[in-house]
Amino acid sequence: MAISSQAVPKTNGSDGPPAGALIKDSDTRNFMADVVETSRKVPVIVDFWAPWCGPCKQLGPMLEKQVQQAGGKVRLVKINVDENQQLAAQMRVQSIPAVFAFVDGQPVDGFMGALPESQIKQFIDRLGSQGSMAEEIEAAVSAGREALAQNNLAEAAQIFAQVLSVDREHAGAIAGLAKCQIASGDLDQAKATLALVPPAKANDPEVVSAKAALELAATPVDHGEIAKLTRAVEANADDHQARFDLALALNAAGKKEEALDNLLYIVRRKRDWNDEAARKQLVKFFEAWGPKDEFTLQGRRKLSSILFS
């Protein structure tokens, strides 16, 4: 899948979305939905203002006009700081008007005070281009994930690498490329790829999953050890250490279901064994397998059933 280096232009003018779809008032309770989540689909400008603020009254109408003329490339969300003081503090708003631009759930640009209308137009045009590119990137990353799920490793790796040529810090693309390398057995390269994750995205779920997958993949498969541990468990079903070690070995060998069953057995029989080691290891498995993996979904249901029964 090709990602163009230029944003796809969208129609402006009277054929664009109605103003009500582009501009809205919001508050602390709805900030996540109106700004963060919406910005994953289209860039969102957030205008922090107050009724008593003279420059706000000057800036607001110009922002609204330019957003409407952008014809759907961006959205505008207006926040009254008097009514949402905690949110303003969280965003470190020290003076108003304060304008922030969100793309893909993150603040990427902004300014303080009123600007000339020409500069506002440049700001919105620049942001609209980011949004078009963001849509292309997310579509490409989704295609990469699908290829990876189908074990088309070469295709997936190519897609993720292409995304990273455009956005070097895209957590999903970095994690996806690392998982391709892990699946191909190139663990050193996967480690180097994950080192590219910026600190601010270290806790991204996909990055956490890739790191866990790398940690598990680094455990060598010893079929002789699997056979030995299997005999130990057969001889004593409550040899929890042997069963725990067997689960690790089975997972390293790609036998997720058997690994899952052995850890769930420990949790069911003696939940607090070794400081809840079995439950903690299950969580690591779920992170490594990914949130949509069939055994992650199955395992979470079974674990919840045991813990809350």
SEKE-596101 format. One line per field, with one value per residue (C-alpha): residue number from 1; y, z, x; residue in three letters. Coordinates in steps of 0.5 Angstrom, whole numbers, plus 500, padded with zeros to 3 digits. Layout:
N
num <- c(NUM  ...)
v <- c(Y  ...)
w <- c(Z  ...)
u <- c(X  ...)
residuo <- c(ala  ...)
END
This chain:
309
num <- c(1  2  3  4  5  6  7  8  9  10  11  12  13  14  15  16  17  18  19  20  21  22  23  24  25  26  27  28  29  30  31  32  33  34  35  36  37  38  39  40  41  42  43  44  45  46  47  48  49  50  51  52  53  54  55  56  57  58  59  60  61  62  63  64  65  66  67  68  69  70  71  72  73  74  75  76  77  78  79  80  81  82  83  84  85  86  87  88  89  90  91  92  93  94  95  96  97  98  99  100  101  102  103  104  105  106  107  108  109  110  111  112  113  114  115  116  117  118  119  120  121  122  123  124  125  126  127  128  129  130  131  132  133  134  135  136  137  138  139  140  141  142  143  144  145  146  147  148  149  150  151  152  153  154  155  156  157  158  159  160  161  162  163  164  165  166  167  168  169  170  171  172  173  174  175  176  177  178  179  180  181  182  183  184  185  186  187  188  189  190  191  192  193  194  195  196  197  198  199  200  201  202  203  204  205  206  207  208  209  210  211  212  213  214  215  216  217  218  219  220  221  222  223  224  225  226  227  228  229  230  231  232  233  234  235  236  237  238  239  240  241  242  243  244  245  246  247  248  249  250  251  252  253  254  255  256  257  258  259  260  261  262  263  264  265  266  267  268  269  270  271  272  273  274  275  276  277  278  279  280  281  282  283  284  285  286  287  288  289  290  291  292  293  294  295  296  297  298  299  300  301  302  303  304  305  306  307  308  309)
v <- c(500  507  513  519  525  530  530  529  535  536  540  547  552  551  544  542  540  544  549  545  539  543  547  546  548  542  541  537  531  531  533  526  524  531  532  526  521  526  528  520  521  529  534  538  545  547  554  556  563  566  571  577  576  582  578  572  576  578  571  567  569  569  562  560  563  559  553  553  555  549  545  539  539  541  541  547  545  551  551  556  557  559  553  548  551  544  542  549  547  540  544  549  555  561  566  566  566  559  555  548  543  536  530  523  524  528  536  538  545  551  559  564  571  573  572  576  572  571  567  563  561  558  555  551  550  547  543  540  537  533  531  528  525  522  519  515  513  510  506  504  501  498  494  492  489  485  483  481  477  473  472  476  478  481  485  487  489  493  497  499  501  505  509  510  513  518  518  516  516  512  507  502  502  501  495  492  492  489  484  482  481  477  473  472  470  477  478  483  487  487  490  495  497  498  502  507  508  515  516  519  513  507  505  505  498  496  498  494  488  488  488  483  478  480  478  471  470  470  464  458  452  446  440  436  440  440  433  433  438  434  428  432  435  428  425  431  435  440  441  448  450  445  447  454  452  448  454  458  453  451  458  459  453  457  452  458  454  449  454  458  452  450  457  458  451  454  460  456  451  456  463  466  461  465  472  470  469  465  471  476  471  471  478  478  473  477  483  479  476  482  484  481  475  469  466  473  474  467  467  474  471  465  468  473  467  464  471  473  466)
w <- c(500  498  502  498  501  500  503  499  498  500  498  501  500  501  499  506  512  516  521  527  525  525  531  538  545  550  557  562  562  554  552  551  546  543  542  543  540  534  533  531  525  523  526  532  534  541  543  551  552  557  556  559  555  549  545  545  542  537  535  536  530  525  528  526  519  517  520  516  510  511  509  513  514  521  527  532  540  544  552  557  562  567  567  566  570  572  565  563  569  566  559  562  560  563  559  554  548  548  542  541  535  536  531  533  540  541  542  536  535  538  540  545  544  538  531  524  520  515  520  523  515  515  521  519  512  516  521  515  511  517  518  511  512  519  515  510  515  520  514  512  519  519  513  516  522  518  514  520  523  516  517  511  514  508  506  513  514  508  510  517  514  509  515  519  513  514  521  525  532  530  536  532  526  530  534  528  525  531  531  524  526  532  528  523  528  528  535  535  529  533  539  535  532  539  541  536  541  544  551  551  547  551  555  548  549  542  544  551  547  542  548  551  545  544  552  551  544  547  551  547  545  549  547  551  557  555  555  562  565  562  566  572  572  570  576  581  578  584  582  581  579  574  571  571  567  563  561  559  555  551  550  547  542  540  544  547  549  553  556  558  561  565  568  569  573  578  579  580  585  589  587  591  590  589  590  584  579  575  574  573  568  564  564  560  555  554  553  548  544  543  546  540  540  541  547  550  550  552  557  560  561  564  569  571  572  577  580  582  583)
u <- c(500  503  503  503  508  502  496  490  486  479  473  472  466  459  459  463  460  455  458  455  459  465  465  462  463  465  468  472  467  467  474  476  471  470  478  482  478  476  483  484  480  481  485  482  483  482  480  481  477  473  467  471  477  477  483  478  472  477  480  474  470  476  478  470  471  477  475  468  472  477  471  472  479  479  474  474  472  471  473  470  476  472  467  473  479  482  482  485  490  492  493  498  494  497  493  488  486  490  490  492  492  491  492  492  490  496  497  502  502  499  499  497  494  490  493  492  487  492  496  490  489  496  496  489  492  498  494  489  495  497  490  490  497  495  489  493  498  493  490  497  498  491  493  500  497  492  498  502  495  495  503  505  511  514  508  507  514  514  508  511  517  514  510  516  519  514  513  519  515  509  508  504  509  515  511  509  515  519  513  515  522  521  516  522  527  531  531  537  534  527  531  534  527  524  530  527  520  520  520  513  510  514  507  503  499  502  509  508  506  512  517  513  513  521  522  518  521  528  527  530  525  528  523  527  526  518  518  522  517  511  513  514  507  504  507  505  499  501  508  507  514  514  508  510  516  512  508  514  517  510  509  516  514  508  503  499  493  497  501  495  492  497  498  490  491  496  491  485  489  493  492  498  503  510  507  502  507  502  497  503  506  499  498  505  503  496  501  505  500  496  489  485  489  484  488  488  481  480  485  482  475  478  482  477  472  477  479  472  468)
residuo <- c(met  ala  ile  ser  ser  gln  ala  val  pro  lys  thr  asn  gly  ser  asp  gly  pro  pro  ala  gly  ala  leu  ile  lys  asp  ser  asp  thr  arg  asn  phe  met  ala  asp  val  val  glu  thr  ser  arg  lys  val  pro  val  ile  val  asp  phe  trp  ala  pro  trp  cys  gly  pro  cys  lys  gln  leu  gly  pro  met  leu  glu  lys  gln  val  gln  gln  ala  gly  gly  lys  val  arg  leu  val  lys  ile  asn  val  asp  glu  asn  gln  gln  leu  ala  ala  gln  met  arg  val  gln  ser  ile  pro  ala  val  phe  ala  phe  val  asp  gly  gln  pro  val  asp  gly  phe  met  gly  ala  leu  pro  glu  ser  gln  ile  lys  gln  phe  ile  asp  arg  leu  gly  ser  gln  gly  ser  met  ala  glu  glu  ile  glu  ala  ala  val  ser  ala  gly  arg  glu  ala  leu  ala  gln  asn  asn  leu  ala  glu  ala  ala  gln  ile  phe  ala  gln  val  leu  ser  val  asp  arg  glu  his  ala  gly  ala  ile  ala  gly  leu  ala  lys  cys  gln  ile  ala  ser  gly  asp  leu  asp  gln  ala  lys  ala  thr  leu  ala  leu  val  pro  pro  ala  lys  ala  asn  asp  pro  glu  val  val  ser  ala  lys  ala  ala  leu  glu  leu  ala  ala  thr  pro  val  asp  his  gly  glu  ile  ala  lys  leu  thr  arg  ala  val  glu  ala  asn  ala  asp  asp  his  gln  ala  arg  phe  asp  leu  ala  leu  ala  leu  asn  ala  ala  gly  lys  lys  glu  glu  ala  leu  asp  asn  leu  leu  tyr  ile  val  arg  arg  lys  arg  asp  trp  asn  asp  glu  ala  ala  arg  lys  gln  leu  val  lys  phe  phe  glu  ala  trp  gly  pro  lys  asp  glu  phe  thr  leu  gln  gly  arg  arg  lys  leu  ser  ser  ile  leu  phe  ser)
END
